Amino acid sequence: MSNHDGRRKNKKSWGPKSALIALVLIIVFCVAGYIVDGYLAKNSQTSLTTGAQSEWQGNSQSDTQEESQSNSLGDGSLSFVDSDPSVIPDYSGEDYVYLNNNIPNFNEWDLENITGEHFSELDELGRCGTAYAMIDNSMMPTGERGEIGHIKPTGWVQNKYENIVDSEPGYLYNRSHLIAYALTGQNDNEQNLITGTRYMNATTMLPWEEMVMRYLDYSDNHVLYRVSPYFKDDELLSRGVEMEAYSVEDEGEGICYHVFIYNVQPGIELDYATGENWVAD
């Protein structure tokens, strides 16, 4: 048999096997590609699922509040104030701390289902709970803010400290909006006002609020926003507020933060149980 005939017989006997192997490889690669594509699609979504997630329960002080918030948020995320306040460090001299590596606890359910703005019912001690909203620039007010002096949030023990509190006159406490008036126009809503020091309200909360305001001034996107006041046990004065914000359409490129702002006033001691206050030694 010539070499030429041998080559022809080898080609005839291995051809079907090669085709079968190729077909199997194609099927394997297609299945593998489908699996990989599905994995990448799932994991290329926002990484907001690293924080606390469970069915919304609200503040533990009120069964009614728990039920209403559970109904309103379904499978939505929880702030740390409402899920595990032990992760919030005690005040140690810093105005604020980052939580969860500065990533909000929001999850995909929040992004897809939350609309408008929502406020917790006051608990049995009269304290505010978490407020959250899906904000766009159409919600921002154009008029001047009205009076809010008739609202007396818990812990409101007002005193004046001239030359210590940076305001004129030097009143210690402000009625602090959880969701800033400039974001949604909520003014004298008692479910949106807590007793906050002048320092927290006008110095440490304001930059984070203004960050969202500036973004919405130049964007038609939405910002998912949540503020949770932290009342320890039965205290009437909030220890501070947990603030979360995330710009939705650009997946957090414009706005993405998660901080806890402490309710303190330099030079003044506060009794968080009552709101009483005095000049620090």
GUNU-144543 format. One record per residue (C-alpha): chain; residue number from 0; x negated, y, z; residue in one letter. Coordinates in pm, 1 decimal. Each point is the difference from the previous one (the first is absolute). Layout:
<A,NUM,<X,Y,Z>,A>,
...
END
This chain:
<A,0,<0.0,0.0,0.0>,M>,
<A,1,<-140.8,338.2,-92.4>,S>,
<A,2,<-46.0,285.1,242.7>,N>,
<A,3,<269.6,185.0,-189.4>,H>,
<A,4,<251.1,-281.3,61.3>,D>,
<A,5,<-92.7,-7.9,368.6>,G>,
<A,6,<62.9,369.6,36.7>,R>,
<A,7,<340.5,-38.3,-166.5>,R>,
<A,8,<99.7,-282.8,236.0>,K>,
<A,9,<-110.9,197.5,307.4>,N>,
<A,10,<200.7,300.6,-112.8>,K>,
<A,11,<307.5,-215.8,-59.3>,K>,
<A,12,<-20.6,-174.7,341.1>,S>,
<A,13,<-74.3,313.1,216.8>,W>,
<A,14,<229.1,248.4,-169.5>,G>,
<A,15,<326.2,-97.9,177.9>,P>,
<A,16,<-175.7,-19.7,333.9>,K>,
<A,17,<-143.3,349.9,-42.5>,S>,
<A,18,<340.9,133.8,-94.5>,A>,
<A,19,<157.9,-162.2,303.1>,L>,
<A,20,<-269.0,141.8,229.9>,I>,
<A,21,<43.9,344.6,-153.5>,A>,
<A,22,<377.4,-18.7,49.4>,L>,
<A,23,<-42.4,-99.5,364.2>,V>,
<A,24,<-246.6,283.3,55.5>,L>,
<A,25,<239.3,250.6,-155.9>,I>,
<A,26,<281.4,-115.5,226.9>,I>,
<A,27,<-226.6,16.6,306.0>,V>,
<A,28,<-119.7,349.1,-89.3>,F>,
<A,29,<356.6,121.2,-61.6>,C>,
<A,30,<123.9,-133.6,333.5>,V>,
<A,31,<-302.3,140.0,180.6>,A>,
<A,32,<46.3,336.2,-168.9>,G>,
<A,33,<364.8,9.6,101.9>,Y>,
<A,34,<-91.6,-73.1,361.4>,I>,
<A,35,<-279.3,257.9,4.1>,V>,
<A,36,<218.7,265.1,-164.2>,D>,
<A,37,<269.7,-59.0,258.9>,G>,
<A,38,<-250.9,23.7,281.8>,Y>,
<A,39,<-150.4,320.8,-132.2>,L>,
<A,40,<340.4,154.2,-57.3>,A>,
<A,41,<97.1,-78.6,355.8>,K>,
<A,42,<-322.4,128.6,148.9>,N>,
<A,43,<-36.9,308.0,-219.1>,S>,
<A,44,<303.5,152.1,168.6>,Q>,
<A,45,<-40.3,256.8,277.1>,T>,
<A,46,<-195.0,-117.7,303.3>,S>,
<A,47,<250.7,152.8,238.8>,L>,
<A,48,<86.0,-341.1,144.3>,T>,
<A,49,<-294.5,0.7,242.4>,T>,
<A,50,<194.2,173.8,277.0>,G>,
<A,51,<284.3,-103.6,226.9>,A>,
<A,52,<288.7,-160.7,-187.1>,Q>,
<A,53,<318.0,-157.7,124.8>,S>,
<A,54,<369.0,66.8,8.8>,E>,
<A,55,<54.4,351.6,132.2>,W>,
<A,56,<75.5,-0.9,372.0>,Q>,
<A,57,<-43.2,364.0,97.9>,G>,
<A,58,<-83.3,120.6,348.2>,N>,
<A,59,<50.8,-261.7,269.4>,S>,
<A,60,<184.4,243.7,227.3>,Q>,
<A,61,<335.6,-32.5,-177.8>,S>,
<A,62,<185.7,-307.1,-124.8>,D>,
<A,63,<229.9,218.3,-210.4>,T>,
<A,64,<-297.3,172.6,-152.9>,Q>,
<A,65,<-161.7,-335.9,-78.8>,E>,
<A,66,<310.6,-123.4,-179.2>,E>,
<A,67,<51.5,315.3,-206.8>,S>,
<A,68,<-364.1,17.1,-104.9>,Q>,
<A,69,<-11.4,-368.4,-85.5>,S>,
<A,70,<300.2,47.5,-227.0>,N>,
<A,71,<-152.1,307.7,-163.8>,S>,
<A,72,<-346.2,-138.6,-69.1>,L>,
<A,73,<59.5,-369.6,-62.9>,G>,
<A,74,<-339.2,-155.2,-68.7>,D>,
<A,75,<-184.0,329.9,28.3>,G>,
<A,76,<-324.9,57.1,183.0>,S>,
<A,77,<-52.8,130.3,352.4>,L>,
<A,78,<-222.2,273.3,131.9>,S>,
<A,79,<-240.0,-104.9,273.2>,F>,
<A,80,<202.9,204.9,247.9>,V>,
<A,81,<294.8,-228.9,-72.5>,D>,
<A,82,<-191.9,-326.0,-37.0>,S>,
<A,83,<-316.9,4.4,211.9>,D>,
<A,84,<-80.8,331.8,172.4>,P>,
<A,85,<-292.1,-168.9,176.4>,S>,
<A,86,<-208.9,62.0,-313.3>,V>,
<A,87,<25.4,376.2,60.3>,I>,
<A,88,<-307.6,106.4,198.6>,P>,
<A,89,<37.5,207.2,314.3>,D>,
<A,90,<-93.3,364.8,-44.5>,Y>,
<A,91,<-374.9,49.1,34.9>,S>,
<A,92,<-53.5,353.6,-122.4>,G>,
<A,93,<70.2,-41.7,-372.3>,E>,
<A,94,<291.4,186.8,-156.6>,D>,
<A,95,<98.3,-305.8,-204.5>,Y>,
<A,96,<-110.4,-351.7,-94.1>,V>,
<A,97,<39.0,-203.2,-317.2>,Y>,
<A,98,<212.0,-315.3,22.0>,L>,
<A,99,<-19.9,-311.4,-220.1>,N>,
<A,100,<-304.1,140.3,-184.4>,N>,
<A,101,<211.9,301.6,-96.6>,N>,
<A,102,<242.0,-223.7,-196.9>,I>,
<A,103,<373.8,36.7,73.7>,P>,
<A,104,<189.9,-306.0,119.9>,N>,
<A,105,<250.8,32.7,-285.4>,F>,
<A,106,<76.9,-310.2,-204.4>,N>,
<A,107,<150.8,-68.9,-341.0>,E>,
<A,108,<353.9,-9.3,138.4>,W>,
<A,109,<-44.3,355.6,128.6>,D>,
<A,110,<-124.5,126.6,-335.2>,L>,
<A,111,<284.6,-159.0,-193.1>,E>,
<A,112,<294.7,60.5,234.3>,N>,
<A,113,<-42.1,310.6,215.8>,I>,
<A,114,<172.1,311.9,-127.5>,T>,
<A,115,<90.2,330.2,163.1>,G>,
<A,116,<-80.9,73.8,363.5>,E>,
<A,117,<86.3,-188.3,318.2>,H>,
<A,118,<-11.8,84.0,370.8>,F>,
<A,119,<31.0,-223.5,305.0>,S>,
<A,120,<278.4,42.9,250.4>,E>,
<A,121,<-114.1,152.4,329.6>,L>,
<A,122,<-63.4,-269.6,259.4>,D>,
<A,123,<161.0,-15.2,345.1>,E>,
<A,124,<-258.9,246.7,130.7>,L>,
<A,125,<78.0,242.6,-281.4>,G>,
<A,126,<-329.2,-62.7,-180.9>,R>,
<A,127,<-57.1,8.5,-374.3>,C>,
<A,128,<-107.8,-307.7,-193.2>,G>,
<A,129,<-162.7,-56.3,-336.2>,T>,
<A,130,<92.0,221.4,-295.5>,A>,
<A,131,<-77.1,-96.5,-358.8>,Y>,
<A,132,<77.5,124.0,-349.8>,A>,
<A,133,<-69.0,-48.1,-368.3>,M>,
<A,134,<-83.8,360.3,-81.7>,I>,
<A,135,<-13.0,182.1,-332.5>,D>,
<A,136,<-25.7,369.8,-76.6>,N>,
<A,137,<376.0,35.9,-52.4>,S>,
<A,138,<44.4,-48.1,376.6>,M>,
<A,139,<-229.6,286.9,96.9>,M>,
<A,140,<187.8,306.5,129.0>,P>,
<A,141,<-17.2,339.5,-166.3>,T>,
<A,142,<154.8,210.8,278.0>,G>,
<A,143,<-122.1,113.4,338.5>,E>,
<A,144,<27.9,-235.0,295.5>,R>,
<A,145,<283.6,62.5,241.8>,G>,
<A,146,<3.0,14.3,380.1>,E>,
<A,147,<-78.8,-311.3,200.3>,I>,
<A,148,<-19.7,149.3,348.8>,G>,
<A,149,<319.7,-172.7,112.7>,H>,
<A,150,<-165.3,-343.4,-30.4>,I>,
<A,151,<-160.0,-122.4,324.6>,K>,
<A,152,<-194.1,-320.5,-71.3>,P>,
<A,153,<-111.1,-225.5,284.9>,T>,
<A,154,<-302.6,115.8,197.1>,G>,
<A,155,<80.6,365.5,-64.8>,W>,
<A,156,<-157.9,168.6,305.6>,V>,
<A,157,<-107.4,328.1,-154.3>,Q>,
<A,158,<-273.9,220.0,142.2>,N>,
<A,159,<-204.5,289.6,-129.2>,K>,
<A,160,<-381.9,-5.9,3.6>,Y>,
<A,161,<-138.0,324.8,-130.2>,E>,
<A,162,<-360.1,-18.9,-126.9>,N>,
<A,163,<14.3,-382.8,5.0>,I>,
<A,164,<270.3,-87.5,-250.6>,V>,
<A,165,<-76.1,146.3,-341.6>,D>,
<A,166,<329.3,170.7,-73.1>,S>,
<A,167,<174.0,326.4,76.5>,E>,
<A,168,<156.7,-28.9,248.8>,P>,
<A,169,<-199.4,-292.9,137.3>,G>,
<A,170,<276.1,-255.7,47.7>,Y>,
<A,171,<-124.7,-355.2,43.5>,L>,
<A,172,<272.5,-194.5,-176.8>,Y>,
<A,173,<149.3,11.9,-348.1>,N>,
<A,174,<300.0,-185.6,-134.0>,R>,
<A,175,<-196.6,-223.2,-234.4>,S>,
<A,176,<166.0,-141.0,-309.8>,H>,
<A,177,<-80.2,-363.4,-68.6>,L>,
<A,178,<63.5,52.8,-369.6>,I>,
<A,179,<-108.3,357.4,-64.3>,A>,
<A,180,<269.4,249.1,-92.8>,Y>,
<A,181,<-201.2,93.4,-310.8>,A>,
<A,182,<25.1,-356.6,-132.1>,L>,
<A,183,<373.4,-68.9,16.3>,T>,
<A,184,<169.1,306.3,150.3>,G>,
<A,185,<105.9,-174.8,322.1>,Q>,
<A,186,<22.6,280.3,255.0>,N>,
<A,187,<194.3,-36.1,326.5>,D>,
<A,188,<44.3,-375.9,-19.1>,N>,
<A,189,<-49.2,-126.1,357.2>,E>,
<A,190,<-103.8,-339.8,-136.7>,Q>,
<A,191,<-293.6,170.5,-173.3>,N>,
<A,192,<-131.8,222.7,280.4>,L>,
<A,193,<-232.6,-95.1,286.3>,I>,
<A,194,<-184.0,201.3,261.4>,T>,
<A,195,<-347.4,59.1,-136.0>,G>,
<A,196,<-280.9,220.7,118.3>,T>,
<A,197,<-77.0,308.4,-203.1>,R>,
<A,198,<-335.0,-160.3,-79.3>,Y>,
<A,199,<148.3,-321.2,-139.4>,M>,
<A,200,<276.2,174.1,-192.1>,N>,
<A,201,<-194.7,286.0,-156.7>,A>,
<A,202,<-356.1,-132.4,-11.2>,T>,
<A,203,<-21.0,-377.8,-26.9>,T>,
<A,204,<327.3,-107.4,-168.3>,M>,
<A,205,<12.0,288.1,-245.9>,L>,
<A,206,<-293.8,-98.7,-226.4>,P>,
<A,207,<151.3,-343.5,-64.0>,W>,
<A,208,<339.2,152.5,-75.3>,E>,
<A,209,<-153.1,260.1,-230.5>,E>,
<A,210,<-184.4,-273.1,-189.7>,M>,
<A,211,<336.9,-146.5,-100.3>,V>,
<A,212,<147.8,343.1,-70.5>,M>,
<A,213,<-283.3,93.5,-236.0>,R>,
<A,214,<27.6,-332.5,-180.2>,Y>,
<A,215,<375.0,40.0,-54.9>,L>,
<A,216,<-43.9,362.0,-111.2>,D>,
<A,217,<-181.3,-127.0,-308.7>,Y>,
<A,218,<152.2,-343.1,-50.7>,S>,
<A,219,<337.8,-154.9,-75.9>,D>,
<A,220,<-108.8,-321.4,173.0>,N>,
<A,221,<139.0,-133.9,326.3>,H>,
<A,222,<-171.2,-29.2,336.4>,V>,
<A,223,<110.5,-264.5,249.3>,L>,
<A,224,<-35.4,166.8,338.3>,Y>,
<A,225,<46.5,-120.8,356.4>,R>,
<A,226,<-57.5,162.3,338.9>,V>,
<A,227,<37.1,-199.4,323.1>,S>,
<A,228,<-19.0,175.8,338.9>,P>,
<A,229,<-165.3,-208.9,269.5>,Y>,
<A,230,<170.7,6.9,339.3>,F>,
<A,231,<-176.1,-230.2,243.6>,K>,
<A,232,<244.7,-194.9,215.4>,D>,
<A,233,<256.8,245.9,139.4>,D>,
<A,234,<-205.3,315.2,-52.3>,E>,
<A,235,<188.0,304.6,-125.5>,L>,
<A,236,<-291.4,172.9,-173.7>,L>,
<A,237,<-141.7,-168.4,-307.0>,S>,
<A,238,<-366.1,-105.0,13.9>,R>,
<A,239,<-21.9,92.1,-366.5>,G>,
<A,240,<128.6,-91.9,-343.3>,V>,
<A,241,<-96.5,-268.3,-249.6>,E>,
<A,242,<4.5,145.8,-352.4>,M>,
<A,243,<2.6,-204.1,-321.8>,E>,
<A,244,<20.4,127.4,-358.0>,A>,
<A,245,<-38.7,-165.2,-339.8>,Y>,
<A,246,<53.2,139.3,-351.2>,S>,
<A,247,<200.3,-262.2,-184.9>,V>,
<A,248,<-36.8,41.7,-375.4>,E>,
<A,249,<-379.8,36.5,8.3>,D>,
<A,250,<-36.1,-277.4,259.0>,E>,
<A,251,<-152.9,218.5,268.4>,G>,
<A,252,<-254.4,184.5,-212.8>,E>,
<A,253,<154.0,335.4,86.7>,G>,
<A,254,<107.3,-61.9,360.7>,I>,
<A,255,<-93.4,-287.3,227.1>,C>,
<A,256,<-54.3,34.7,373.1>,Y>,
<A,257,<83.3,-158.8,334.3>,H>,
<A,258,<-91.8,195.2,312.0>,V>,
<A,259,<100.5,44.4,361.1>,F>,
<A,260,<11.4,361.3,119.3>,I>,
<A,261,<-33.0,56.3,374.5>,Y>,
<A,262,<243.2,228.6,180.4>,N>,
<A,263,<-255.3,199.6,198.9>,V>,
<A,264,<-85.9,361.7,70.9>,Q>,
<A,265,<-360.4,102.2,73.5>,P>,
<A,266,<-27.9,151.7,347.4>,G>,
<A,267,<336.3,-136.9,117.3>,I>,
<A,268,<82.8,-321.3,183.9>,E>,
<A,269,<325.0,-176.9,-89.8>,L>,
<A,270,<214.9,-239.7,196.9>,D>,
<A,271,<146.9,-219.2,-273.1>,Y>,
<A,272,<253.1,-150.6,236.8>,A>,
<A,273,<180.3,332.2,42.6>,T>,
<A,274,<-156.5,262.5,-225.7>,G>,
<A,275,<-130.3,196.4,299.3>,E>,
<A,276,<-325.2,185.1,-69.8>,N>,
<A,277,<-271.7,207.8,166.4>,W>,
<A,278,<-338.8,157.1,-65.5>,V>,
<A,279,<-275.5,-259.2,-11.9>,A>,
<A,280,<-274.8,14.5,262.7>,D>,
END
